Amino acid sequence: TLFRSLWQVGAMAVSADTKLMLSVGLVEKDKNGDVLWVWCYPSVTAELRGLLLQKCCLAHEHKVLHPFLFGQYKRTWFYIAATHMQDPAPLKPVTNFWIILTAKDFNPEKYAAFAKILSRMYLKHGNPVKMMETYISVLIKGACQSEENGSFLSADYDARKAYLAGSFKDIVSQFGMETVILYTALMLKKRVAVYHPQIEALQEFTRVLPALVWHRQDWAILHPYVHLAMEETDVLKTCTGYVAGFTDSEVSNRTDLYDVYVNLVDSEITIAQSAKEAMTMGKLHKDIGQLIVQSAEDPEKTDSQVIKDVSLKTREILNTLASFANSVPEHGKPTITFEVLKQKKLAPATENFLYHLAAAEQMLET
């Protein structure tokens, strides 16, 4: 029975990581400034390879080497770990290299830890063979162990931990009552564009926002590192709602890309003209905003407790919406009509919000 249980644990690790991990790649920059895609396992499409090379180059164009970056493109997460060569041996012509991992799951801490081990291996051996062996070990067993390079256990990195990383309290501290604009935008599946010139600040802020709609637990809406290149913006435009991070201030003029624009440098949130009707604020929004601020300002509460408070308020709103339904189908969500909402004689801003929320939650009969 002990053998069987160990086998089952092993099988679980296999299935989890085999389904989630997609590839590992290596990019090098030499003394001449040329950047080359040197190696990958098992494969990366030419389209994605071009995008990932661009991410490495553009991130490095200001001579700042970012140790770790992450982003998403067409439902594939990419994690990029950079290393600057202090001692050239055994990679004499190389000045920098990047380990790139692609996967189906959002888990920056997990892939940062794994990439660190792979980087150490490449620094020591100077060829990708050892990296590939380690990658396959994690793919199959969910773990790798090495005295000199450190050990890694995939099971240590729970997805929920990744969802709760970052500081929700910091966001409320920066924006106060205006945080309710972000809450409303995400509840209604609107497009949120965030600007900050520093990639790390941008990623730290954007990764927290999907927690505002915890009932969905959908981090696929997050695009934390986007360039204003047509191939990226065209993909973004196919998404219903999203949180997208940009380091180019020109995004403020791209009203085709957002309903809500957040300038992190100036701590300003702007609602686009086209979204103002759906985003009309009323007493309900004021109540939600006060709840968020009071909870976040409580020194006794952790970030996850604040998120829970917001989630409970969301559940209360959704339950109210569901109670308006004439009938609840055996399978699926209860649905309501605009006429039913009208009959409730709610405040105009509340009625408007609930109408758009019902549409976003696929609870609106058409």
PyMOL commands that set and color helices and strands:
alter all, ss='L'
color gray80, all
select helices_A, chain A and resi 2-20+46-60+108-125+129-141+154-156+159-164+168-187+199-206+209-213+219-221+230-237+249-253+273-275+283-297+303-323+338-343+348-360
alter helices_A, ss='H'
color red, helices_A
select strands_A, chain A and resi 21-30+35-41+68-73+76-84+94-103+143-144+152-153+191-195+222-226+242-246+260-263+268-271
alter strands_A, ss='S'
color yellow, strands_A
deselect
rebuild
show_as cartoon
